[in-house]
Amino acid sequence: MTTRKARLVVLCGFLAAGGSAGLQAHHAVAGVYDLNKEMVLEGRLKKLNFTNPHASIELTVPNKDGTFTEWVLTTASITTLTREGINKTSMKPGEILKVTVLPARNGNPAGFIRNLQLGDRDIKLFFGDSRD
């Protein structure tokens, strides 16, 4: 059996044994973020961290009482962002962003970005559930 065929057999066995659940929980997304809850945040971009394995943004979101909360939001890989036409100069500090996030389970101001509204584009970025 060739190496390629052997890998295919192992992959098929993994998926048949329920391995897709492991793929869904890539980088422990399911363990850190609540996959059953979404929040929409709108605020000013403080910083875009265009790094592997996942990019992130720091977003300053106004609260109803006039204060601000700094959110740290993880997003897709640089490869996925690039495929969607996003690069490290696509978003500039001070720009208003609207994002739909899966919030952190522990209540911290953190989340995993599901959708990003960039100008008139609504970009789906989350890879791991059946709501798409």
C-alpha positions as CSV (number, residue, x, y, z in Angstrom):
1,M,0.0,0.0,0.0
2,T,1.4,3.4,-0.9
3,T,1.8,6.1,1.7
4,R,-0.9,8.2,0.1
5,K,-3.4,5.3,0.2
6,A,-2.5,4.5,3.8
7,R,-3.1,8.1,4.9
8,L,-6.5,8.0,3.1
9,V,-7.5,4.8,4.9
10,V,-6.5,6.3,8.3
11,L,-8.4,9.5,7.6
12,C,-11.5,7.6,6.5
13,G,-11.3,5.5,9.6
14,F,-10.9,8.6,11.8
15,L,-13.9,10.3,10.3
16,A,-16.0,7.1,10.4
17,A,-15.2,6.8,14.1
18,G,-16.6,10.2,14.8
19,G,-13.4,12.2,14.3
20,S,-15.3,15.1,12.8
21,A,-16.2,16.2,16.3
22,G,-12.4,16.6,16.9
23,L,-12.2,18.7,13.8
24,Q,-15.0,20.9,15.0
25,A,-13.2,21.6,18.2
26,H,-10.1,22.7,16.4
27,H,-7.8,24.6,18.7
28,A,-10.3,24.0,21.6
29,V,-12.8,26.5,20.1
30,A,-15.7,24.6,21.7
31,G,-13.9,24.5,25.1
32,V,-13.2,28.2,25.3
33,Y,-16.2,29.8,23.4
34,D,-19.9,29.1,23.8
35,L,-21.0,27.7,20.4
36,N,-24.6,28.1,21.3
37,K,-24.6,31.8,22.0
38,E,-23.9,34.7,19.7
39,M,-23.3,38.4,20.5
40,V,-23.2,41.3,18.1
41,L,-20.5,43.9,19.0
42,E,-19.9,47.2,17.3
43,G,-16.9,49.3,18.2
44,R,-13.7,50.9,17.0
45,L,-10.7,48.8,16.0
46,K,-7.8,49.3,18.3
47,K,-5.5,46.8,16.7
48,L,-5.4,44.0,14.2
49,N,-2.9,41.2,15.0
50,F,-2.4,39.4,11.6
51,T,-0.5,36.4,13.0
52,N,-0.8,32.6,12.8
53,P,-2.4,30.3,13.7
54,H,-5.4,32.7,14.1
55,A,-5.5,36.5,13.6
56,S,-7.2,38.5,16.3
57,I,-8.5,42.0,16.7
58,E,-8.8,44.3,19.7
59,L,-12.1,46.1,19.6
60,T,-13.1,49.0,21.9
61,V,-16.9,48.7,22.5
62,P,-19.0,51.4,24.1
63,N,-21.2,50.4,27.0
64,K,-24.6,51.8,27.8
65,D,-23.2,53.7,30.8
66,G,-20.7,55.7,28.7
67,T,-17.7,53.5,29.6
68,F,-15.8,51.3,27.2
69,T,-14.8,47.6,27.2
70,E,-11.7,46.3,25.4
71,W,-12.6,43.0,23.7
72,V,-10.0,40.6,22.3
73,L,-11.5,38.6,19.5
74,T,-10.0,35.6,17.8
75,T,-10.7,35.1,14.1
76,A,-9.9,32.7,11.3
77,S,-6.4,31.8,10.0
78,I,-4.5,34.2,7.9
79,T,-5.1,31.8,4.9
80,T,-8.9,32.1,5.4
81,L,-8.8,35.9,5.8
82,T,-6.6,36.3,2.7
83,R,-9.0,34.1,0.7
84,E,-11.8,36.4,1.8
85,G,-9.8,39.4,0.6
86,I,-8.6,40.6,4.0
87,N,-5.0,41.5,4.6
88,K,-3.1,43.3,7.3
89,T,-4.0,46.7,5.8
90,S,-7.7,46.0,5.2
91,M,-8.7,47.3,8.6
92,K,-7.2,50.4,10.2
93,P,-7.2,51.5,13.9
94,G,-10.1,53.7,14.6
95,E,-12.3,52.1,12.0
96,I,-15.8,51.1,13.1
97,L,-16.4,47.3,12.9
98,K,-19.5,45.2,13.5
99,V,-18.8,41.6,14.4
100,T,-20.9,38.6,15.5
101,V,-19.0,36.6,18.0
102,L,-19.2,33.4,20.0
103,P,-18.5,34.7,23.5
104,A,-15.9,33.3,26.0
105,R,-17.5,30.7,28.3
106,N,-15.8,32.3,31.4
107,G,-17.5,35.7,30.9
108,N,-14.3,37.6,29.9
109,P,-14.6,40.2,27.1
110,A,-13.3,37.8,24.5
111,G,-14.8,35.9,21.7
112,F,-14.4,34.0,18.4
113,I,-15.5,36.0,15.4
114,R,-18.3,34.2,13.4
115,N,-19.1,37.1,11.0
116,L,-17.3,40.3,10.3
117,Q,-19.0,43.3,8.7
118,L,-16.3,45.2,6.8
119,G,-17.8,48.1,4.9
120,D,-20.7,46.7,2.9
121,R,-19.3,43.2,3.0
122,D,-20.6,40.5,5.5
123,I,-17.8,37.9,5.8
124,K,-18.5,34.5,7.4
125,L,-15.4,33.3,9.1
126,F,-16.3,30.6,11.6
127,F,-15.8,27.0,10.4
128,G,-17.1,24.7,13.0
129,D,-20.9,24.3,13.1
130,S,-23.9,23.6,11.1
131,R,-25.6,27.0,11.2
132,D,-24.0,28.1,7.9
